[in-house]
Amino acid sequence: METGDKTKEELLKELQELRKTYNSLKATIEKEHVIKKDEDYVLKKLIHAAEEFIQFTADTPDYKKILRVIIDISGAKYAALNIFDENGLDFTTVALEGVKENIQKGMEILGFGFKNKHWKHDPIRAEKTKNVITRFMHLNELTGRVIPKNVIYLIDKTFHIEETFVVKIVKDEKVLGDFTLLFEKGRTLINSSYVELYANQVGLFLERHKLTNFLSGSEKKYRMLVENLNEIIYTLDKKGKITYLSSNFEAIFGYAYAEVVGKSFTEFMGSNELKNQNRQFVRVIKGVVLLSEYRFLTKDGRTLWLRTSAKPIKKGGHVTGVQGVLTDITDLKESEAKLQKLNADKDRFISILSHDLKSQFNALLGLSELLTQNIREYDTNKIEFFASHINKAARNTYNLLEDLLKWARAQQGSIPFNPQSLNIAEIWEDIFTEISQNADAKSISINYSATKLINVIADADAIKTVLRNLVSNAIKFTNNGGAINITAVQTESEVKISVSDNGIGMGPDKLAKLFNISEDITTKGTAQESGTGLGLLLCKEFVEKHGGEIWVESKKGKGSVFHFTIPGNTDDGLRILQ
């Protein structure tokens, strides 16, 4: 039958058959063409990807870029990258590619977004994807248990998915993740061997990146640990030159790293430490592990005590240098010194209680006992004599107890301290009446002079105690008919007060022991007055509490001059007190 004899319906049917045959041939030709054309291209792509993996240094991999490569070489329309948790069971979809952003958002609105979704272990999926590459004829075969049917229907309608492939990402038989590749109808996986090769590349990269992150994290933790330690970690070469110091050296010593590296620790030590340090370094080089303590000088001139533990660095059986740790023990040394002082103070305190106080009571008891036993036999003059000495002994005992209590309270910090503006002349007038009787008894003249009306910032009780004790001390060690002079001089920020006498004075040996409770320097006065030295200790405590200083100048047989400073009633004086 000729073409002209055919009906319209028959012609249309033949045309449809021809079109179908043409499309099938065209698809086959295109498929073959892609495979043949892409082999060199795919190899170049894989080489380029491998180079990028090797050079990669960022914290987070570019997962979308990894997906674009797998789409390019596999022929997939859409792809998802899943990364497994440490347990090798659960996983997270870290990236999607090929799905437009608006469609992704639409899926999220429907309550089923894929990106960054964490999936719990699905034993059926795991069983089905045991092979490196697994083919599924329909998406439902892979995801039917975890994705609702309405979502699968939506994916089918939207993306026209036919075949789905899961490509495992494995390193040393451990599953690190997988690619889920989705193909449109009429398409299938191409270059499967190269796809598998690329998955292996990605596995190597992910494992290396994980290890790098771990090492980097460990290094950061190590650095953070070292930099936040109070200790200084160091290394020296065989000549004792510094080759490494942890960064906290700068914070402790004030020197920049560049100022120290290449130098010896001896350049930062006190002169007394050099000989010992050199001797100890030689011992460490010989293989001895040492623990030593040295005084170091900071950049701003402070002295620090540091303890070092050092041991030799050995390579191939030979000593190549020294490594060690420096620990700042300055506070510990200061605490030790304070503890030694407290122990000495305690011993001296007990000594005063057991000897001086006991002696005063012995005198008091002895005199009162004699008077009690013989009061009917003694005449009025003798009774007055004993009563006078009993009164003197009682007064001395009271004064000693007063000093002991004040000193003890000063050590405990329980004495109130209320600095205020005070006039020195008025302070002197208040205490003069208390001590003039003792001066009159020895015919000693006391003179007060000042350059002008002088005000100070001080605690009234404390400053009175200082002046009273110094003047009483001067009376005690001045001969009958002597003289005591008190002067006050105003400077820019403070007032210097001096108490001088023309008494018996002191030699250098006694001068060195003043203001030290651990030293027993009790000396009888010119009229055999007794004392404990606590008065001077109280003077030192109270003067230093005001931010001042106290010192003495004396020559044996020529007299003594006690000086002390106290903040003046000026802005600078207030700053000193603060």
FIDRENVEX-884842 format. One record per residue (C-alpha): residue number from 1; residue in one letter; x, y, z. Coordinates in steps of 0.02 Angstrom, whole numbers, plus 50000, padded with zeros to 5 digits. Layout:
<atoms>
[NUM; "A"; [X; Y; Z]];
...
</atoms>
This chain:
<atoms>
[1; "M"; [50000; 50000; 50000]];
[2; "E"; [50066; 50170; 49948]];
[3; "T"; [50088; 50309; 50069]];
[4; "G"; [49944; 50401; 49989]];
[5; "D"; [49829; 50254; 50024]];
[6; "K"; [49867; 50256; 50211]];
[7; "T"; [49746; 50332; 50331]];
[8; "K"; [49791; 50484; 50436]];
[9; "E"; [49789; 50381; 50594]];
[10; "E"; [49913; 50255; 50521]];
[11; "L"; [50031; 50393; 50466]];
[12; "L"; [50029; 50472; 50638]];
[13; "K"; [50063; 50304; 50720]];
[14; "E"; [50214; 50273; 50606]];
[15; "L"; [50278; 50447; 50643]];
[16; "Q"; [50268; 50416; 50828]];
[17; "E"; [50363; 50252; 50808]];
[18; "L"; [50497; 50338; 50705]];
[19; "R"; [50512; 50478; 50834]];
[20; "K"; [50529; 50351; 50974]];
[21; "T"; [50663; 50257; 50877]];
[22; "Y"; [50753; 50421; 50840]];
[23; "N"; [50750; 50476; 51022]];
[24; "S"; [50815; 50307; 51078]];
[25; "L"; [50958; 50312; 50952]];
[26; "K"; [50995; 50491; 50999]];
[27; "A"; [51003; 50447; 51185]];
[28; "T"; [51117; 50299; 51148]];
[29; "I"; [51232; 50406; 51039]];
[30; "E"; [51237; 50545; 51171]];
[31; "K"; [51275; 50419; 51306]];
[32; "E"; [51417; 50339; 51207]];
[33; "H"; [51481; 50511; 51160]];
[34; "V"; [51486; 50567; 51342]];
[35; "I"; [51581; 50412; 51396]];
[36; "K"; [51710; 50427; 51258]];
[37; "K"; [51724; 50616; 51266]];
[38; "D"; [51737; 50626; 51456]];
[39; "E"; [51874; 50499; 51495]];
[40; "D"; [52019; 50623; 51480]];
[41; "Y"; [51911; 50759; 51556]];
[42; "V"; [51864; 50648; 51704]];
[43; "L"; [52045; 50600; 51735]];
[44; "K"; [52096; 50784; 51735]];
[45; "K"; [51951; 50820; 51851]];
[46; "L"; [52006; 50684; 51972]];
[47; "I"; [52189; 50742; 51968]];
[48; "H"; [52135; 50921; 52000]];
[49; "A"; [52023; 50866; 52144]];
[50; "A"; [52166; 50764; 52220]];
[51; "E"; [52282; 50915; 52212]];
[52; "E"; [52151; 51022; 52298]];
[53; "F"; [52128; 50892; 52433]];
[54; "I"; [52316; 50889; 52466]];
[55; "Q"; [52328; 51080; 52476]];
[56; "F"; [52170; 51101; 52580]];
[57; "T"; [52201; 51194; 52746]];
[58; "A"; [52033; 51271; 52795]];
[59; "D"; [51938; 51215; 52950]];
[60; "T"; [51782; 51154; 52857]];
[61; "P"; [51784; 51063; 52689]];
[62; "D"; [51685; 51135; 52542]];
[63; "Y"; [51557; 50994; 52532]];
[64; "K"; [51461; 51075; 52389]];
[65; "K"; [51619; 51079; 52284]];
[66; "I"; [51645; 50894; 52320]];
[67; "L"; [51466; 50861; 52261]];
[68; "R"; [51489; 50962; 52100]];
[69; "V"; [51634; 50849; 52051]];
[70; "I"; [51535; 50688; 52081]];
[71; "I"; [51389; 50757; 51979]];
[72; "D"; [51508; 50807; 51840]];
[73; "I"; [51588; 50634; 51823]];
[74; "S"; [51436; 50525; 51862]];
[75; "G"; [51303; 50611; 51754]];
[76; "A"; [51186; 50629; 51904]];
[77; "K"; [51058; 50769; 51904]];
[78; "Y"; [51053; 50787; 52094]];
[79; "A"; [51168; 50731; 52235]];
[80; "A"; [51177; 50727; 52424]];
[81; "L"; [51332; 50702; 52532]];
[82; "N"; [51306; 50609; 52696]];
[83; "I"; [51440; 50604; 52831]];
[84; "F"; [51432; 50466; 52961]];
[85; "D"; [51451; 50493; 53148]];
[86; "E"; [51592; 50412; 53247]];
[87; "N"; [51480; 50263; 53280]];
[88; "G"; [51474; 50226; 53092]];
[89; "L"; [51285; 50209; 53099]];
[90; "D"; [51199; 50378; 53110]];
[91; "F"; [51238; 50511; 52980]];
[92; "T"; [51206; 50692; 52930]];
[93; "T"; [51166; 50760; 52757]];
[94; "V"; [51297; 50898; 52750]];
[95; "A"; [51265; 50960; 52572]];
[96; "L"; [51142; 50951; 52426]];
[97; "E"; [51183; 50996; 52247]];
[98; "G"; [51073; 51019; 52093]];
[99; "V"; [50918; 51062; 52196]];
[100; "K"; [50873; 51244; 52178]];
[101; "E"; [50870; 51348; 52336]];
[102; "N"; [50686; 51391; 52321]];
[103; "I"; [50641; 51206; 52308]];
[104; "Q"; [50749; 51167; 52461]];
[105; "K"; [50657; 51302; 52559]];
[106; "G"; [50490; 51234; 52498]];
[107; "M"; [50538; 51062; 52563]];
[108; "E"; [50584; 51139; 52730]];
[109; "I"; [50416; 51227; 52739]];
[110; "L"; [50332; 51059; 52711]];
[111; "G"; [50428; 50999; 52863]];
[112; "F"; [50556; 50891; 52775]];
[113; "G"; [50717; 50982; 52732]];
[114; "F"; [50864; 50870; 52690]];
[115; "K"; [51013; 50986; 52714]];
[116; "N"; [51099; 50966; 52884]];
[117; "K"; [50969; 50835; 52931]];
[118; "H"; [51032; 50704; 53053]];
[119; "W"; [50975; 50527; 53013]];
[120; "K"; [50963; 50387; 53140]];
[121; "H"; [51031; 50216; 53097]];
[122; "D"; [50921; 50125; 52971]];
[123; "P"; [50971; 49939; 52972]];
[124; "I"; [50875; 49905; 52809]];
[125; "R"; [50965; 50045; 52717]];
[126; "A"; [51131; 49983; 52789]];
[127; "E"; [51094; 49806; 52731]];
[128; "K"; [51044; 49864; 52556]];
[129; "T"; [51201; 49973; 52534]];
[130; "K"; [51333; 49846; 52579]];
[131; "N"; [51419; 49861; 52410]];
[132; "V"; [51527; 50010; 52362]];
[133; "I"; [51399; 50059; 52229]];
[134; "T"; [51217; 50009; 52249]];
[135; "R"; [51081; 50041; 52119]];
[136; "F"; [50897; 50072; 52162]];
[137; "M"; [50764; 50076; 52025]];
[138; "H"; [50657; 50192; 52129]];
[139; "L"; [50695; 50315; 52270]];
[140; "N"; [50563; 50229; 52376]];
[141; "E"; [50673; 50072; 52385]];
[142; "L"; [50805; 50172; 52476]];
[143; "T"; [50706; 50295; 52581]];
[144; "G"; [50531; 50224; 52599]];
[145; "R"; [50553; 50187; 52784]];
[146; "V"; [50618; 50359; 52835]];
[147; "I"; [50539; 50480; 52711]];
[148; "P"; [50350; 50499; 52708]];
[149; "K"; [50262; 50440; 52550]];
[150; "N"; [50192; 50612; 52512]];
[151; "V"; [50369; 50682; 52512]];
[152; "I"; [50431; 50544; 52396]];
[153; "Y"; [50282; 50580; 52281]];
[154; "L"; [50328; 50765; 52283]];
[155; "I"; [50510; 50724; 52239]];
[156; "D"; [50454; 50611; 52096]];
[157; "K"; [50338; 50744; 52024]];
[158; "T"; [50464; 50886; 52047]];
[159; "F"; [50626; 50804; 51994]];
[160; "H"; [50569; 50660; 51881]];
[161; "I"; [50686; 50540; 51971]];
[162; "E"; [50704; 50364; 51905]];
[163; "E"; [50865; 50280; 51960]];
[164; "T"; [50957; 50313; 52125]];
[165; "F"; [51134; 50259; 52167]];
[166; "V"; [51220; 50256; 52335]];
[167; "V"; [51411; 50265; 52325]];
[168; "K"; [51503; 50225; 52486]];
[169; "I"; [51648; 50332; 52549]];
[170; "V"; [51764; 50210; 52635]];
[171; "K"; [51938; 50219; 52715]];
[172; "D"; [52019; 50061; 52781]];
[173; "E"; [51851; 49970; 52781]];
[174; "K"; [51774; 50106; 52888]];
[175; "V"; [51623; 50193; 52813]];
[176; "L"; [51648; 50381; 52827]];
[177; "G"; [51498; 50431; 52723]];
[178; "D"; [51413; 50408; 52555]];
[179; "F"; [51351; 50498; 52401]];
[180; "T"; [51166; 50480; 52357]];
[181; "L"; [51153; 50511; 52168]];
[182; "L"; [50983; 50541; 52085]];
[183; "F"; [50958; 50523; 51898]];
[184; "E"; [50818; 50587; 51786]];
[185; "K"; [50718; 50466; 51681]];
[186; "G"; [50819; 50400; 51535]];
[187; "R"; [50985; 50431; 51626]];
[188; "T"; [51096; 50315; 51726]];
[189; "L"; [51266; 50310; 51810]];
[190; "I"; [51416; 50334; 51694]];
[191; "N"; [51602; 50315; 51730]];
[192; "S"; [51566; 50200; 51877]];
[193; "S"; [51750; 50152; 51900]];
[194; "Y"; [51799; 50337; 51909]];
[195; "V"; [51655; 50372; 52027]];
[196; "E"; [51721; 50236; 52142]];
[197; "L"; [51897; 50306; 52127]];
[198; "Y"; [51835; 50480; 52172]];
[199; "A"; [51740; 50412; 52323]];
[200; "N"; [51905; 50335; 52381]];
[201; "Q"; [51992; 50504; 52358]];
[202; "V"; [51857; 50588; 52462]];
[203; "G"; [51878; 50453; 52596]];
[204; "L"; [52065; 50485; 52606]];
[205; "F"; [52034; 50673; 52613]];
[206; "L"; [51901; 50662; 52750]];
[207; "E"; [52011; 50549; 52857]];
[208; "R"; [52162; 50663; 52833]];
[209; "H"; [52058; 50817; 52872]];
[210; "K"; [51989; 50735; 53028]];
[211; "L"; [52165; 50690; 53085]];
[212; "T"; [52230; 50864; 53043]];
[213; "N"; [52089; 50942; 53143]];
[214; "F"; [52127; 50827; 53288]];
[215; "L"; [52313; 50869; 53284]];
[216; "S"; [52275; 51054; 53262]];
[217; "G"; [52154; 51047; 53408]];
[218; "S"; [52283; 50955; 53513]];
[219; "E"; [52415; 51083; 53468]];
[220; "K"; [52297; 51226; 53513]];
[221; "K"; [52255; 51143; 53678]];
[222; "Y"; [52441; 51114; 53711]];
[223; "R"; [52482; 51296; 53669]];
[224; "M"; [52338; 51359; 53775]];
[225; "L"; [52395; 51248; 53917]];
[226; "V"; [52576; 51307; 53903]];
[227; "E"; [52529; 51491; 53885]];
[228; "N"; [52412; 51486; 54034]];
[229; "L"; [52532; 51397; 54149]];
[230; "N"; [52614; 51497; 54286]];
[231; "E"; [52771; 51399; 54247]];
[232; "I"; [52894; 51448; 54108]];
[233; "I"; [52948; 51306; 53994]];
[234; "Y"; [53122; 51328; 53919]];
[235; "T"; [53258; 51241; 53821]];
[236; "L"; [53445; 51281; 53814]];
[237; "D"; [53582; 51225; 53697]];
[238; "K"; [53744; 51145; 53759]];
[239; "K"; [53820; 51316; 53788]];
[240; "G"; [53676; 51369; 53900]];
[241; "K"; [53598; 51487; 53772]];
[242; "I"; [53408; 51500; 53773]];
[243; "T"; [53329; 51416; 53620]];
[244; "Y"; [53147; 51418; 53674]];
[245; "L"; [53038; 51503; 53805]];
[246; "S"; [52850; 51490; 53829]];
[247; "S"; [52760; 51655; 53799]];
[248; "N"; [52718; 51688; 53983]];
[249; "F"; [52903; 51730; 54010]];
[250; "E"; [52866; 51904; 53942]];
[251; "A"; [52722; 51931; 54063]];
[252; "I"; [52829; 51878; 54212]];
[253; "F"; [52996; 51956; 54166]];
[254; "G"; [52944; 52101; 54054]];
[255; "Y"; [53067; 52054; 53916]];
[256; "A"; [53010; 52024; 53737]];
[257; "Y"; [53048; 51851; 53664]];
[258; "A"; [53178; 51924; 53543]];
[259; "E"; [53271; 52007; 53688]];
[260; "V"; [53301; 51841; 53774]];
[261; "V"; [53324; 51703; 53644]];
[262; "G"; [53507; 51667; 53611]];
[263; "K"; [53561; 51734; 53780]];
[264; "S"; [53605; 51644; 53942]];
[265; "F"; [53496; 51644; 54098]];
[266; "T"; [53648; 51711; 54192]];
[267; "E"; [53618; 51880; 54108]];
[268; "F"; [53454; 51892; 54204]];
[269; "M"; [53517; 51832; 54373]];
[270; "G"; [53583; 51921; 54525]];
[271; "S"; [53773; 51921; 54540]];
[272; "N"; [53765; 51804; 54690]];
[273; "E"; [53683; 51667; 54585]];
[274; "L"; [53806; 51660; 54437]];
[275; "K"; [53936; 51542; 54507]];
[276; "N"; [53808; 51419; 54573]];
[277; "Q"; [53707; 51421; 54411]];
[278; "N"; [53859; 51386; 54302]];
[279; "R"; [53908; 51240; 54415]];
[280; "Q"; [53731; 51168; 54411]];
[281; "F"; [53719; 51185; 54220]];
[282; "V"; [53877; 51082; 54199]];
[283; "R"; [53801; 50946; 54309]];
[284; "V"; [53640; 50942; 54204]];
[285; "I"; [53741; 50929; 54042]];
[286; "K"; [53826; 50778; 54119]];
[287; "G"; [53657; 50695; 54141]];
[288; "V"; [53603; 50745; 54316]];
[289; "V"; [53420; 50797; 54343]];
[290; "L"; [53419; 50947; 54461]];
[291; "L"; [53298; 51052; 54561]];
[292; "S"; [53371; 51223; 54605]];
[293; "E"; [53317; 51396; 54663]];
[294; "Y"; [53386; 51561; 54597]];
[295; "R"; [53353; 51747; 54607]];
[296; "F"; [53314; 51828; 54440]];
[297; "L"; [53301; 52012; 54393]];
[298; "T"; [53153; 52075; 54292]];
[299; "K"; [53164; 52211; 54161]];
[300; "D"; [53095; 52340; 54283]];
[301; "G"; [53223; 52292; 54416]];
[302; "R"; [53117; 52181; 54528]];
[303; "T"; [53194; 52025; 54606]];
[304; "L"; [53101; 51862; 54583]];
[305; "W"; [53136; 51693; 54660]];
[306; "L"; [53117; 51551; 54534]];
[307; "R"; [53134; 51365; 54556]];
[308; "T"; [53195; 51268; 54406]];
[309; "S"; [53186; 51082; 54371]];
[310; "A"; [53306; 51041; 54230]];
[311; "K"; [53358; 50884; 54139]];
[312; "P"; [53467; 50847; 53987]];
[313; "I"; [53397; 50830; 53810]];
[314; "K"; [53466; 50673; 53730]];
[315; "K"; [53469; 50624; 53546]];
[316; "G"; [53553; 50466; 53486]];
[317; "G"; [53629; 50440; 53658]];
[318; "H"; [53711; 50612; 53659]];
[319; "V"; [53662; 50764; 53763]];
[320; "T"; [53613; 50907; 53646]];
[321; "G"; [53547; 51032; 53773]];
[322; "V"; [53440; 51059; 53927]];
[323; "Q"; [53253; 51070; 53950]];
[324; "G"; [53162; 51126; 54105]];
[325; "V"; [53026; 51222; 54194]];
[326; "L"; [53041; 51385; 54291]];
[327; "T"; [52915; 51412; 54431]];
[328; "D"; [52893; 51581; 54513]];
[329; "I"; [52910; 51550; 54700]];
[330; "T"; [52928; 51733; 54752]];
[331; "D"; [52765; 51729; 54849]];
[332; "L"; [52818; 51566; 54930]];
[333; "K"; [52985; 51641; 54983]];
[334; "E"; [52898; 51795; 55052]];
[335; "S"; [52777; 51683; 55146]];
[336; "E"; [52924; 51583; 55215]];
[337; "A"; [53007; 51745; 55273]];
[338; "K"; [52844; 51802; 55354]];
[339; "L"; [52825; 51633; 55437]];
[340; "Q"; [53003; 51642; 55504]];
[341; "K"; [52966; 51817; 55569]];
[342; "L"; [52805; 51758; 55649]];
[343; "N"; [52897; 51615; 55733]];
[344; "A"; [53031; 51735; 55794]];
[345; "D"; [52897; 51856; 55853]];
[346; "K"; [52810; 51715; 55945]];
[347; "D"; [52973; 51660; 56027]];
[348; "R"; [53014; 51839; 56078]];
[349; "F"; [52837; 51865; 56141]];
[350; "I"; [52848; 51709; 56249]];
[351; "S"; [53020; 51765; 56310]];
[352; "I"; [52949; 51933; 56364]];
[353; "L"; [52803; 51849; 56451]];
[354; "S"; [52913; 51721; 56539]];
[355; "H"; [53057; 51836; 56586]];
[356; "D"; [53019; 52023; 56584]];
[357; "L"; [52840; 52012; 56644]];
[358; "K"; [52886; 51882; 56773]];
[359; "S"; [53028; 51993; 56835]];
[360; "Q"; [52908; 52139; 56857]];
[361; "F"; [52787; 52033; 56956]];
[362; "N"; [52930; 51961; 57059]];
[363; "A"; [52981; 52138; 57108]];
[364; "L"; [52802; 52185; 57145]];
[365; "L"; [52769; 52028; 57247]];
[366; "G"; [52936; 52039; 57340]];
[367; "L"; [52913; 52220; 57393]];
[368; "S"; [52731; 52197; 57443]];
[369; "E"; [52772; 52038; 57539]];
[370; "L"; [52910; 52127; 57638]];
[371; "L"; [52794; 52271; 57676]];
[372; "T"; [52654; 52155; 57730]];
[373; "Q"; [52767; 52056; 57846]];
[374; "N"; [52850; 52208; 57927]];
[375; "I"; [52721; 52346; 57915]];
[376; "R"; [52704; 52355; 58108]];
[377; "E"; [52891; 52371; 58129]];
[378; "Y"; [52925; 52498; 57989]];
[379; "D"; [52915; 52683; 58020]];
[380; "T"; [52823; 52801; 57905]];
[381; "N"; [52976; 52841; 57800]];
[382; "K"; [53012; 52657; 57766]];
[383; "I"; [52830; 52622; 57726]];
[384; "E"; [52831; 52768; 57603]];
[385; "F"; [52992; 52698; 57526]];
[386; "F"; [52914; 52526; 57497]];
[387; "A"; [52748; 52601; 57438]];
[388; "S"; [52841; 52709; 57312]];
[389; "H"; [52937; 52559; 57242]];
[390; "I"; [52780; 52451; 57237]];
[391; "N"; [52693; 52590; 57141]];
[392; "K"; [52840; 52602; 57021]];
[393; "A"; [52844; 52413; 56995]];
[394; "A"; [52655; 52410; 56966]];
[395; "R"; [52669; 52554; 56841]];
[396; "N"; [52810; 52465; 56748]];
[397; "T"; [52709; 52304; 56744]];
[398; "Y"; [52557; 52398; 56679]];
[399; "N"; [52660; 52485; 56544]];
[400; "L"; [52735; 52319; 56491]];
[401; "L"; [52564; 52237; 56479]];
[402; "E"; [52500; 52388; 56382]];
[403; "D"; [52642; 52373; 56256]];
[404; "L"; [52617; 52185; 56241]];
[405; "L"; [52431; 52205; 56209]];
[406; "K"; [52456; 52345; 56082]];
[407; "W"; [52589; 52247; 55990]];
[408; "A"; [52481; 52090; 55986]];
[409; "R"; [52331; 52189; 55921]];
[410; "A"; [52441; 52272; 55791]];
[411; "Q"; [52497; 52101; 55728]];
[412; "Q"; [52316; 52046; 55716]];
[413; "G"; [52265; 52206; 55627]];
[414; "S"; [52131; 52237; 55757]];
[415; "I"; [52185; 52413; 55807]];
[416; "P"; [52064; 52542; 55730]];
[417; "F"; [52147; 52654; 55600]];
[418; "N"; [52059; 52820; 55568]];
[419; "P"; [52172; 52946; 55478]];
[420; "Q"; [52119; 53127; 55492]];
[421; "S"; [52193; 53301; 55483]];
[422; "L"; [52292; 53335; 55644]];
[423; "N"; [52401; 53477; 55706]];
[424; "I"; [52571; 53416; 55768]];
[425; "A"; [52585; 53551; 55902]];
[426; "E"; [52417; 53501; 55976]];
[427; "I"; [52466; 53317; 55975]];
[428; "W"; [52625; 53359; 56070]];
[429; "E"; [52530; 53461; 56200]];
[430; "D"; [52416; 53312; 56233]];
[431; "I"; [52558; 53192; 56274]];
[432; "F"; [52677; 53317; 56358]];
[433; "T"; [52581; 53314; 56521]];
[434; "E"; [52591; 53122; 56523]];
[435; "I"; [52780; 53114; 56510]];
[436; "S"; [52837; 53277; 56590]];
[437; "Q"; [52837; 53198; 56763]];
[438; "N"; [52970; 53071; 56710]];
[439; "A"; [53073; 53210; 56631]];
[440; "D"; [53059; 53319; 56785]];
[441; "A"; [53116; 53175; 56895]];
[442; "K"; [53283; 53176; 56800]];
[443; "S"; [53287; 53367; 56775]];
[444; "I"; [53280; 53342; 56585]];
[445; "S"; [53218; 53487; 56479]];
[446; "I"; [53106; 53450; 56329]];
[447; "N"; [53095; 53575; 56186]];
[448; "Y"; [52974; 53571; 56039]];
[449; "S"; [53000; 53676; 55883]];
[450; "A"; [52926; 53677; 55709]];
[451; "T"; [52956; 53784; 55554]];
[452; "K"; [52771; 53830; 55551]];
[453; "L"; [52601; 53766; 55600]];
[454; "I"; [52606; 53591; 55528]];
[455; "N"; [52460; 53475; 55493]];
[456; "V"; [52472; 53291; 55454]];
[457; "I"; [52352; 53154; 55396]];
[458; "A"; [52364; 53023; 55534]];
[459; "D"; [52273; 52917; 55660]];
[460; "A"; [52275; 53016; 55824]];
[461; "D"; [52304; 52868; 55941]];
[462; "A"; [52441; 52794; 55829]];
[463; "I"; [52539; 52957; 55811]];
[464; "K"; [52526; 52991; 55998]];
[465; "T"; [52593; 52816; 56035]];
[466; "V"; [52742; 52845; 55919]];
[467; "L"; [52787; 53014; 55993]];
[468; "R"; [52759; 52956; 56173]];
[469; "N"; [52869; 52802; 56151]];
[470; "L"; [53011; 52895; 56065]];
[471; "V"; [53014; 53035; 56194]];
[472; "S"; [52999; 52911; 56340]];
[473; "N"; [53145; 52814; 56263]];
[474; "A"; [53246; 52975; 56253]];
[475; "I"; [53210; 53014; 56437]];
[476; "K"; [53260; 52838; 56486]];
[477; "F"; [53433; 52850; 56405]];
[478; "T"; [53471; 53033; 56447]];
[479; "N"; [53570; 53078; 56601]];
[480; "N"; [53504; 53194; 56736]];
[481; "G"; [53505; 53374; 56678]];
[482; "G"; [53506; 53325; 56494]];
[483; "A"; [53399; 53394; 56352]];
[484; "I"; [53279; 53322; 56223]];
[485; "N"; [53230; 53416; 56065]];
[486; "I"; [53080; 53380; 55955]];
[487; "T"; [53070; 53457; 55781]];
[488; "A"; [52944; 53447; 55640]];
[489; "V"; [52987; 53496; 55460]];
[490; "Q"; [52861; 53504; 55316]];
[491; "T"; [52915; 53440; 55144]];
[492; "E"; [52816; 53433; 54984]];
[493; "S"; [52718; 53277; 55026]];
[494; "E"; [52763; 53228; 55204]];
[495; "V"; [52816; 53288; 55375]];
[496; "K"; [52980; 53232; 55454]];
[497; "I"; [52977; 53226; 55645]];
[498; "S"; [53140; 53204; 55743]];
[499; "V"; [53169; 53164; 55927]];
[500; "S"; [53349; 53196; 55981]];
[501; "D"; [53436; 53177; 56149]];
[502; "N"; [53612; 53202; 56219]];
[503; "G"; [53606; 53037; 56313]];
[504; "I"; [53717; 52883; 56311]];
[505; "G"; [53689; 52839; 56126]];
[506; "M"; [53718; 52670; 56043]];
[507; "G"; [53854; 52580; 55948]];
[508; "P"; [53833; 52505; 55772]];
[509; "D"; [53799; 52331; 55842]];
[510; "K"; [53644; 52388; 55935]];
[511; "L"; [53586; 52501; 55794]];
[512; "A"; [53579; 52350; 55678]];
[513; "K"; [53465; 52258; 55798]];
[514; "L"; [53336; 52395; 55827]];
[515; "F"; [53159; 52368; 55760]];
[516; "N"; [53187; 52179; 55758]];
[517; "I"; [53084; 52081; 55882]];
[518; "S"; [53192; 51927; 55864]];
[519; "E"; [53338; 52021; 55942]];
[520; "D"; [53349; 52046; 56131]];
[521; "I"; [53423; 52220; 56154]];
[522; "T"; [53353; 52262; 56325]];
[523; "T"; [53462; 52395; 56404]];
[524; "K"; [53443; 52479; 56574]];
[525; "G"; [53414; 52667; 56571]];
[526; "T"; [53527; 52795; 56654]];
[527; "A"; [53420; 52779; 56812]];
[528; "Q"; [53412; 52589; 56793]];
[529; "E"; [53244; 52599; 56704]];
[530; "S"; [53197; 52433; 56623]];
[531; "G"; [53117; 52401; 56453]];
[532; "T"; [53080; 52268; 56322]];
[533; "G"; [53104; 52355; 56155]];
[534; "L"; [52921; 52329; 56110]];
[535; "G"; [52893; 52518; 56110]];
[536; "L"; [53007; 52540; 55959]];
[537; "L"; [52923; 52394; 55870]];
[538; "L"; [52754; 52479; 55894]];
[539; "C"; [52827; 52641; 55826]];
[540; "K"; [52884; 52549; 55669]];
[541; "E"; [52715; 52462; 55646]];
[542; "F"; [52617; 52625; 55661]];
[543; "V"; [52734; 52731; 55553]];
[544; "E"; [52734; 52604; 55412]];
[545; "K"; [52545; 52589; 55423]];
[546; "H"; [52541; 52774; 55376]];
[547; "G"; [52657; 52743; 55227]];
[548; "G"; [52804; 52823; 55317]];
[549; "E"; [52979; 52771; 55370]];
[550; "I"; [53072; 52769; 55536]];
[551; "W"; [53261; 52768; 55563]];
[552; "V"; [53391; 52815; 55692]];
[553; "E"; [53562; 52900; 55698]];
[554; "S"; [53668; 52873; 55853]];
[555; "K"; [53844; 52877; 55921]];
[556; "K"; [53896; 52799; 56084]];
[557; "G"; [53915; 52932; 56217]];
[558; "K"; [53845; 53069; 56104]];
[559; "G"; [53659; 53033; 56103]];
[560; "S"; [53530; 52976; 55974]];
[561; "V"; [53412; 53052; 55847]];
[562; "F"; [53255; 52956; 55796]];
[563; "H"; [53172; 53016; 55635]];
[564; "F"; [53006; 52965; 55561]];
[565; "T"; [52899; 53029; 55417]];
[566; "I"; [52712; 53040; 55404]];
[567; "P"; [52599; 53104; 55261]];
[568; "G"; [52568; 53291; 55262]];
[569; "N"; [52395; 53367; 55241]];
[570; "T"; [52421; 53389; 55053]];
[571; "D"; [52363; 53301; 54894]];
[572; "D"; [52531; 53212; 54885]];
[573; "G"; [52515; 53162; 55067]];
[574; "L"; [52344; 53087; 55036]];
[575; "R"; [52416; 52987; 54891]];
[576; "I"; [52553; 52916; 55004]];
[577; "L"; [52424; 52864; 55133]];
[578; "Q"; [52315; 52782; 55000]];
</atoms>
